Amino acid sequence: MTLSIEKHPCFNDASRHSFGRIHLPVAPKCNIQCNYCNRKFDCLNENRPG
């Protein structure tokens, strides 16, 4: 079995608009600076960790 990233949404510009992505903070110390867990940008109608 050969793995190919050619059609993966993160690496293919044509297919990245066909799939949704979510941020799953599974590491003890998340290193992604996306403001997903920053409550300063929170909305009352959203449920996010952090």
PDB file of N, CA, C, O and CB in Angstrom:
ATOM      1  N   MET A   1       0.837  -1.184   0.000  1.00  0.00           N
ATOM      2  CA  MET A   1       0.000   0.000   0.000  1.00  0.00           C
ATOM      3  C   MET A   1       0.883   1.248   0.000  1.00  0.00           C
ATOM      4  O   MET A   1       1.780   1.383   0.831  1.00  0.00           O
ATOM      5  CB  MET A   1      -0.953  -0.002   1.218  1.00  0.00           C
ATOM      6  N   THR A   2       0.626   2.133  -0.915  1.00  0.00           N
ATOM      7  CA  THR A   2       1.378   3.370  -1.019  1.00  0.00           C
ATOM      8  C   THR A   2       0.490   4.540  -0.609  1.00  0.00           C
ATOM      9  O   THR A   2      -0.628   4.686  -1.103  1.00  0.00           O
ATOM     10  CB  THR A   2       1.917   3.566  -2.453  1.00  0.00           C
ATOM     11  N   LEU A   3       0.989   5.358   0.285  1.00  0.00           N
ATOM     12  CA  LEU A   3       0.239   6.534   0.709  1.00  0.00           C
ATOM     13  C   LEU A   3       0.558   7.701  -0.213  1.00  0.00           C
ATOM     14  O   LEU A   3       1.716   7.954  -0.543  1.00  0.00           O
ATOM     15  CB  LEU A   3       0.562   6.895   2.178  1.00  0.00           C
ATOM     16  N   SER A   4      -0.474   8.395  -0.616  1.00  0.00           N
ATOM     17  CA  SER A   4      -0.295   9.539  -1.503  1.00  0.00           C
ATOM     18  C   SER A   4      -1.011  10.742  -0.908  1.00  0.00           C
ATOM     19  O   SER A   4      -2.163  10.643  -0.486  1.00  0.00           O
ATOM     20  CB  SER A   4      -0.825   9.230  -2.931  1.00  0.00           C
ATOM     21  N   ILE A   5      -0.326  11.869  -0.876  1.00  0.00           N
ATOM     22  CA  ILE A   5      -0.948  13.080  -0.346  1.00  0.00           C
ATOM     23  C   ILE A   5      -1.438  13.996  -1.463  1.00  0.00           C
ATOM     24  O   ILE A   5      -1.857  15.125  -1.206  1.00  0.00           O
ATOM     25  CB  ILE A   5       0.034  13.829   0.545  1.00  0.00           C
ATOM     26  N   GLU A   6      -1.385  13.515  -2.688  1.00  0.00           N
ATOM     27  CA  GLU A   6      -1.767  14.361  -3.822  1.00  0.00           C
ATOM     28  C   GLU A   6      -3.220  14.817  -3.755  1.00  0.00           C
ATOM     29  O   GLU A   6      -3.533  15.933  -4.169  1.00  0.00           O
ATOM     30  CB  GLU A   6      -1.534  13.620  -5.116  1.00  0.00           C
ATOM     31  N   LYS A   7      -4.107  13.976  -3.241  1.00  0.00           N
ATOM     32  CA  LYS A   7      -5.527  14.324  -3.181  1.00  0.00           C
ATOM     33  C   LYS A   7      -5.985  14.700  -1.778  1.00  0.00           C
ATOM     34  O   LYS A   7      -7.177  14.913  -1.558  1.00  0.00           O
ATOM     35  CB  LYS A   7      -6.357  13.175  -3.687  1.00  0.00           C
ATOM     36  N   HIS A   8      -5.062  14.784  -0.831  1.00  0.00           N
ATOM     37  CA  HIS A   8      -5.418  15.149   0.540  1.00  0.00           C
ATOM     38  C   HIS A   8      -5.839  16.618   0.576  1.00  0.00           C
ATOM     39  O   HIS A   8      -5.165  17.456  -0.022  1.00  0.00           O
ATOM     40  CB  HIS A   8      -4.226  14.892   1.514  1.00  0.00           C
ATOM     41  N   PRO A   9      -6.941  16.954   1.264  1.00  0.00           N
ATOM     42  CA  PRO A   9      -7.446  18.335   1.280  1.00  0.00           C
ATOM     43  C   PRO A   9      -6.455  19.367   1.813  1.00  0.00           C
ATOM     44  O   PRO A   9      -6.531  20.539   1.443  1.00  0.00           O
ATOM     45  CB  PRO A   9      -8.688  18.394   2.101  1.00  0.00           C
ATOM     46  N   CYS A  10      -5.537  18.953   2.668  1.00  0.00           N
ATOM     47  CA  CYS A  10      -4.565  19.908   3.206  1.00  0.00           C
ATOM     48  C   CYS A  10      -3.476  20.266   2.204  1.00  0.00           C
ATOM     49  O   CYS A  10      -2.815  21.296   2.344  1.00  0.00           O
ATOM     50  CB  CYS A  10      -3.931  19.348   4.457  1.00  0.00           C
ATOM     51  N   PHE A  11      -3.288  19.428   1.202  1.00  0.00           N
ATOM     52  CA  PHE A  11      -2.195  19.634   0.260  1.00  0.00           C
ATOM     53  C   PHE A  11      -2.655  19.848  -1.175  1.00  0.00           C
ATOM     54  O   PHE A  11      -1.843  20.215  -2.025  1.00  0.00           O
ATOM     55  CB  PHE A  11      -1.270  18.470   0.310  1.00  0.00           C
ATOM     56  N   ASN A  12      -3.921  19.632  -1.468  1.00  0.00           N
ATOM     57  CA  ASN A  12      -4.438  19.753  -2.824  1.00  0.00           C
ATOM     58  C   ASN A  12      -5.386  20.939  -2.889  1.00  0.00           C
ATOM     59  O   ASN A  12      -6.420  20.945  -2.220  1.00  0.00           O
ATOM     60  CB  ASN A  12      -5.152  18.452  -3.270  1.00  0.00           C
ATOM     61  N   ASP A  13      -5.044  21.940  -3.685  1.00  0.00           N
ATOM     62  CA  ASP A  13      -5.848  23.157  -3.761  1.00  0.00           C
ATOM     63  C   ASP A  13      -7.239  22.889  -4.325  1.00  0.00           C
ATOM     64  O   ASP A  13      -8.196  23.559  -3.935  1.00  0.00           O
ATOM     65  CB  ASP A  13      -5.142  24.195  -4.611  1.00  0.00           C
ATOM     66  N   ALA A  14      -7.370  21.929  -5.230  1.00  0.00           N
ATOM     67  CA  ALA A  14      -8.673  21.645  -5.837  1.00  0.00           C
ATOM     68  C   ALA A  14      -9.621  20.937  -4.873  1.00  0.00           C
ATOM     69  O   ALA A  14     -10.829  21.167  -4.928  1.00  0.00           O
ATOM     70  CB  ALA A  14      -8.491  20.799  -7.086  1.00  0.00           C
ATOM     71  N   SER A  15      -9.110  20.091  -4.001  1.00  0.00           N
ATOM     72  CA  SER A  15      -9.993  19.339  -3.116  1.00  0.00           C
ATOM     73  C   SER A  15     -10.160  19.961  -1.735  1.00  0.00           C
ATOM     74  O   SER A  15     -10.962  19.470  -0.940  1.00  0.00           O
ATOM     75  CB  SER A  15      -9.477  17.951  -2.967  1.00  0.00           C
ATOM     76  N   ARG A  16      -9.428  21.023  -1.429  1.00  0.00           N
ATOM     77  CA  ARG A  16      -9.551  21.598  -0.089  1.00  0.00           C
ATOM     78  C   ARG A  16     -10.878  22.301   0.141  1.00  0.00           C
ATOM     79  O   ARG A  16     -11.252  22.537   1.290  1.00  0.00           O
ATOM     80  CB  ARG A  16      -8.430  22.565   0.154  1.00  0.00           C
ATOM     81  N   HIS A  17     -11.599  22.642  -0.919  1.00  0.00           N
ATOM     82  CA  HIS A  17     -12.899  23.288  -0.767  1.00  0.00           C
ATOM     83  C   HIS A  17     -14.038  22.274  -0.685  1.00  0.00           C
ATOM     84  O   HIS A  17     -15.197  22.661  -0.545  1.00  0.00           O
ATOM     85  CB  HIS A  17     -13.143  24.242  -1.922  1.00  0.00           C
ATOM     86  N   SER A  18     -13.725  20.991  -0.769  1.00  0.00           N
ATOM     87  CA  SER A  18     -14.748  19.942  -0.738  1.00  0.00           C
ATOM     88  C   SER A  18     -14.873  19.266   0.623  1.00  0.00           C
ATOM     89  O   SER A  18     -15.836  18.537   0.865  1.00  0.00           O
ATOM     90  CB  SER A  18     -14.441  18.903  -1.781  1.00  0.00           C
ATOM     91  N   PHE A  19     -13.916  19.499   1.510  1.00  0.00           N
ATOM     92  CA  PHE A  19     -13.901  18.825   2.800  1.00  0.00           C
ATOM     93  C   PHE A  19     -13.722  19.845   3.909  1.00  0.00           C
ATOM     94  O   PHE A  19     -12.965  20.804   3.762  1.00  0.00           O
ATOM     95  CB  PHE A  19     -12.787  17.766   2.854  1.00  0.00           C
ATOM     96  N   GLY A  20     -14.412  19.639   5.012  1.00  0.00           N
ATOM     97  CA  GLY A  20     -14.256  20.505   6.173  1.00  0.00           C
ATOM     98  C   GLY A  20     -13.152  19.994   7.075  1.00  0.00           C
ATOM     99  O   GLY A  20     -12.841  18.803   7.071  1.00  0.00           O
ATOM    100  N   ARG A  21     -12.560  20.887   7.845  1.00  0.00           N
ATOM    101  CA  ARG A  21     -11.519  20.503   8.789  1.00  0.00           C
ATOM    102  C   ARG A  21     -11.867  21.075  10.150  1.00  0.00           C
ATOM    103  O   ARG A  21     -12.456  22.151  10.249  1.00  0.00           O
ATOM    104  CB  ARG A  21     -10.121  20.992   8.321  1.00  0.00           C
ATOM    105  N   ILE A  22     -11.504  20.356  11.190  1.00  0.00           N
ATOM    106  CA  ILE A  22     -11.695  20.842  12.547  1.00  0.00           C
ATOM    107  C   ILE A  22     -10.383  20.713  13.299  1.00  0.00           C
ATOM    108  O   ILE A  22      -9.517  19.917  12.935  1.00  0.00           O
ATOM    109  CB  ILE A  22     -12.829  20.066  13.269  1.00  0.00           C
ATOM    110  N   HIS A  23     -10.250  21.494  14.336  1.00  0.00           N
ATOM    111  CA  HIS A  23      -9.057  21.450  15.170  1.00  0.00           C
ATOM    112  C   HIS A  23      -9.369  20.601  16.388  1.00  0.00           C
ATOM    113  O   HIS A  23     -10.268  20.930  17.162  1.00  0.00           O
ATOM    114  CB  HIS A  23      -8.591  22.884  15.584  1.00  0.00           C
ATOM    115  N   LEU A  24      -8.635  19.509  16.565  1.00  0.00           N
ATOM    116  CA  LEU A  24      -8.792  18.648  17.727  1.00  0.00           C
ATOM    117  C   LEU A  24      -7.557  18.784  18.605  1.00  0.00           C
ATOM    118  O   LEU A  24      -6.521  18.194  18.300  1.00  0.00           O
ATOM    119  CB  LEU A  24      -9.015  17.169  17.305  1.00  0.00           C
ATOM    120  N   PRO A  25      -7.642  19.551  19.690  1.00  0.00           N
ATOM    121  CA  PRO A  25      -6.481  19.733  20.555  1.00  0.00           C
ATOM    122  C   PRO A  25      -6.254  18.493  21.415  1.00  0.00           C
ATOM    123  O   PRO A  25      -6.798  18.389  22.514  1.00  0.00           O
ATOM    124  CB  PRO A  25      -6.660  20.975  21.444  1.00  0.00           C
ATOM    125  N   VAL A  26      -5.463  17.569  20.923  1.00  0.00           N
ATOM    126  CA  VAL A  26      -5.236  16.317  21.636  1.00  0.00           C
ATOM    127  C   VAL A  26      -3.905  16.294  22.381  1.00  0.00           C
ATOM    128  O   VAL A  26      -3.686  15.422  23.221  1.00  0.00           O
ATOM    129  CB  VAL A  26      -5.294  15.163  20.671  1.00  0.00           C
ATOM    130  N   ALA A  27      -3.034  17.218  22.093  1.00  0.00           N
ATOM    131  CA  ALA A  27      -1.741  17.263  22.769  1.00  0.00           C
ATOM    132  C   ALA A  27      -1.887  17.968  24.120  1.00  0.00           C
ATOM    133  O   ALA A  27      -2.718  18.867  24.253  1.00  0.00           O
ATOM    134  CB  ALA A  27      -0.686  17.982  21.888  1.00  0.00           C
ATOM    135  N   PRO A  28      -1.096  17.577  25.123  1.00  0.00           N
ATOM    136  CA  PRO A  28      -1.161  18.255  26.420  1.00  0.00           C
ATOM    137  C   PRO A  28      -0.921  19.763  26.302  1.00  0.00           C
ATOM    138  O   PRO A  28      -1.558  20.554  26.997  1.00  0.00           O
ATOM    139  CB  PRO A  28      -0.142  17.648  27.371  1.00  0.00           C
ATOM    140  N   LYS A  29      -0.011  20.147  25.432  1.00  0.00           N
ATOM    141  CA  LYS A  29       0.226  21.572  25.179  1.00  0.00           C
ATOM    142  C   LYS A  29       0.080  21.797  23.688  1.00  0.00           C
ATOM    143  O   LYS A  29       0.984  21.491  22.911  1.00  0.00           O
ATOM    144  CB  LYS A  29       1.645  22.032  25.689  1.00  0.00           C
ATOM    145  N   CYS A  30      -1.051  22.329  23.298  1.00  0.00           N
ATOM    146  CA  CYS A  30      -1.329  22.537  21.876  1.00  0.00           C
ATOM    147  C   CYS A  30      -0.374  23.590  21.320  1.00  0.00           C
ATOM    148  O   CYS A  30      -0.147  24.617  21.960  1.00  0.00           O
ATOM    149  CB  CYS A  30      -2.808  22.967  21.654  1.00  0.00           C
ATOM    150  N   ASN A  31       0.184  23.344  20.141  1.00  0.00           N
ATOM    151  CA  ASN A  31       1.122  24.292  19.539  1.00  0.00           C
ATOM    152  C   ASN A  31       0.523  24.994  18.326  1.00  0.00           C
ATOM    153  O   ASN A  31       1.250  25.629  17.562  1.00  0.00           O
ATOM    154  CB  ASN A  31       2.403  23.578  19.139  1.00  0.00           C
ATOM    155  N   ILE A  32      -0.787  24.889  18.137  1.00  0.00           N
ATOM    156  CA  ILE A  32      -1.436  25.544  17.008  1.00  0.00           C
ATOM    157  C   ILE A  32      -1.947  26.906  17.463  1.00  0.00           C
ATOM    158  O   ILE A  32      -2.743  26.983  18.399  1.00  0.00           O
ATOM    159  CB  ILE A  32      -2.599  24.670  16.440  1.00  0.00           C
ATOM    160  N   GLN A  33      -1.514  27.957  16.831  1.00  0.00           N
ATOM    161  CA  GLN A  33      -1.906  29.315  17.193  1.00  0.00           C
ATOM    162  C   GLN A  33      -3.069  29.776  16.319  1.00  0.00           C
ATOM    163  O   GLN A  33      -2.910  30.665  15.484  1.00  0.00           O
ATOM    164  CB  GLN A  33      -0.711  30.283  17.056  1.00  0.00           C
ATOM    165  N   CYS A  34      -4.242  29.167  16.515  1.00  0.00           N
ATOM    166  CA  CYS A  34      -5.370  29.462  15.630  1.00  0.00           C
ATOM    167  C   CYS A  34      -6.473  30.248  16.326  1.00  0.00           C
ATOM    168  O   CYS A  34      -7.479  30.563  15.690  1.00  0.00           O
ATOM    169  CB  CYS A  34      -5.938  28.179  15.079  1.00  0.00           C
ATOM    170  N   ASN A  35      -6.324  30.573  17.599  1.00  0.00           N
ATOM    171  CA  ASN A  35      -7.345  31.252  18.399  1.00  0.00           C
ATOM    172  C   ASN A  35      -8.610  30.432  18.579  1.00  0.00           C
ATOM    173  O   ASN A  35      -9.640  30.971  18.984  1.00  0.00           O
ATOM    174  CB  ASN A  35      -7.694  32.565  17.769  1.00  0.00           C
ATOM    175  N   TYR A  36      -8.551  29.128  18.282  1.00  0.00           N
ATOM    176  CA  TYR A  36      -9.719  28.269  18.463  1.00  0.00           C
ATOM    177  C   TYR A  36     -10.100  28.188  19.934  1.00  0.00           C
ATOM    178  O   TYR A  36     -11.282  28.231  20.274  1.00  0.00           O
ATOM    179  CB  TYR A  36      -9.449  26.863  17.906  1.00  0.00           C
ATOM    180  N   CYS A  37      -9.115  28.073  20.800  1.00  0.00           N
ATOM    181  CA  CYS A  37      -9.385  27.931  22.225  1.00  0.00           C
ATOM    182  C   CYS A  37      -9.351  29.258  22.971  1.00  0.00           C
ATOM    183  O   CYS A  37      -9.538  29.275  24.188  1.00  0.00           O
ATOM    184  CB  CYS A  37      -8.393  26.988  22.837  1.00  0.00           C
ATOM    185  N   ASN A  38      -9.121  30.355  22.289  1.00  0.00           N
ATOM    186  CA  ASN A  38      -9.040  31.658  22.923  1.00  0.00           C
ATOM    187  C   ASN A  38     -10.447  32.185  23.157  1.00  0.00           C
ATOM    188  O   ASN A  38     -11.161  32.489  22.201  1.00  0.00           O
ATOM    189  CB  ASN A  38      -8.215  32.645  22.064  1.00  0.00           C
ATOM    190  N   ARG A  39     -10.853  32.296  24.414  1.00  0.00           N
ATOM    191  CA  ARG A  39     -12.203  32.739  24.742  1.00  0.00           C
ATOM    192  C   ARG A  39     -12.439  34.219  24.435  1.00  0.00           C
ATOM    193  O   ARG A  39     -13.584  34.670  24.440  1.00  0.00           O
ATOM    194  CB  ARG A  39     -12.480  32.477  26.198  1.00  0.00           C
ATOM    195  N   LYS A  40     -11.392  34.969  24.172  1.00  0.00           N
ATOM    196  CA  LYS A  40     -11.562  36.381  23.835  1.00  0.00           C
ATOM    197  C   LYS A  40     -12.357  36.542  22.542  1.00  0.00           C
ATOM    198  O   LYS A  40     -13.038  37.550  22.356  1.00  0.00           O
ATOM    199  CB  LYS A  40     -10.197  37.067  23.705  1.00  0.00           C
ATOM    200  N   PHE A  41     -12.275  35.560  21.653  1.00  0.00           N
ATOM    201  CA  PHE A  41     -12.970  35.606  20.379  1.00  0.00           C
ATOM    202  C   PHE A  41     -14.245  34.774  20.399  1.00  0.00           C
ATOM    203  O   PHE A  41     -14.782  34.454  19.339  1.00  0.00           O
ATOM    204  CB  PHE A  41     -12.057  35.128  19.273  1.00  0.00           C
ATOM    205  N   ASP A  42     -14.745  34.414  21.590  1.00  0.00           N
ATOM    206  CA  ASP A  42     -15.882  33.510  21.710  1.00  0.00           C
ATOM    207  C   ASP A  42     -17.201  34.226  21.427  1.00  0.00           C
ATOM    208  O   ASP A  42     -17.335  35.434  21.623  1.00  0.00           O
ATOM    209  CB  ASP A  42     -15.914  32.889  23.101  1.00  0.00           C
ATOM    210  N   CYS A  43     -18.155  33.447  20.965  1.00  0.00           N
ATOM    211  CA  CYS A  43     -19.511  33.911  20.723  1.00  0.00           C
ATOM    212  C   CYS A  43     -20.427  33.128  21.658  1.00  0.00           C
ATOM    213  O   CYS A  43     -20.125  31.978  21.979  1.00  0.00           O
ATOM    214  CB  CYS A  43     -19.929  33.730  19.214  1.00  0.00           C
ATOM    215  N   LEU A  44     -21.531  33.714  22.103  1.00  0.00           N
ATOM    216  CA  LEU A  44     -22.435  33.031  23.017  1.00  0.00           C
ATOM    217  C   LEU A  44     -23.061  31.789  22.404  1.00  0.00           C
ATOM    218  O   LEU A  44     -23.460  30.885  23.138  1.00  0.00           O
ATOM    219  CB  LEU A  44     -23.515  33.970  23.461  1.00  0.00           C
ATOM    220  N   ASN A  45     -23.158  31.718  21.090  1.00  0.00           N
ATOM    221  CA  ASN A  45     -23.799  30.597  20.421  1.00  0.00           C
ATOM    222  C   ASN A  45     -22.825  29.493  20.024  1.00  0.00           C
ATOM    223  O   ASN A  45     -23.217  28.542  19.349  1.00  0.00           O
ATOM    224  CB  ASN A  45     -24.518  31.084  19.207  1.00  0.00           C
ATOM    225  N   GLU A  46     -21.576  29.602  20.427  1.00  0.00           N
ATOM    226  CA  GLU A  46     -20.568  28.612  20.054  1.00  0.00           C
ATOM    227  C   GLU A  46     -20.176  27.780  21.263  1.00  0.00           C
ATOM    228  O   GLU A  46     -20.187  28.264  22.395  1.00  0.00           O
ATOM    229  CB  GLU A  46     -19.330  29.296  19.450  1.00  0.00           C
ATOM    230  N   ASN A  47     -19.833  26.536  21.016  1.00  0.00           N
ATOM    231  CA  ASN A  47     -19.295  25.658  22.053  1.00  0.00           C
ATOM    232  C   ASN A  47     -17.897  25.247  21.635  1.00  0.00           C
ATOM    233  O   ASN A  47     -17.716  24.489  20.682  1.00  0.00           O
ATOM    234  CB  ASN A  47     -20.207  24.407  22.281  1.00  0.00           C
ATOM    235  N   ARG A  48     -16.909  25.754  22.358  1.00  0.00           N
ATOM    236  CA  ARG A  48     -15.517  25.441  22.056  1.00  0.00           C
ATOM    237  C   ARG A  48     -14.795  25.125  23.352  1.00  0.00           C
ATOM    238  O   ARG A  48     -15.187  25.610  24.413  1.00  0.00           O
ATOM    239  CB  ARG A  48     -14.824  26.612  21.307  1.00  0.00           C
ATOM    240  N   PRO A  49     -13.751  24.322  23.280  1.00  0.00           N
ATOM    241  CA  PRO A  49     -12.949  24.102  24.494  1.00  0.00           C
ATOM    242  C   PRO A  49     -12.105  25.328  24.797  1.00  0.00           C
ATOM    243  O   PRO A  49     -11.936  26.208  23.953  1.00  0.00           O
ATOM    244  CB  PRO A  49     -12.045  22.859  24.339  1.00  0.00           C
ATOM    245  N   GLY A  50     -11.595  25.371  25.975  1.00  0.00           N
ATOM    246  CA  GLY A  50     -10.686  26.458  26.283  1.00  0.00           C
ATOM    247  C   GLY A  50     -11.080  27.295  27.453  1.00  0.00           C
ATOM    248  O   GLY A  50     -10.375  28.244  27.798  1.00  0.00           O
TER     249      GLY A  50
END
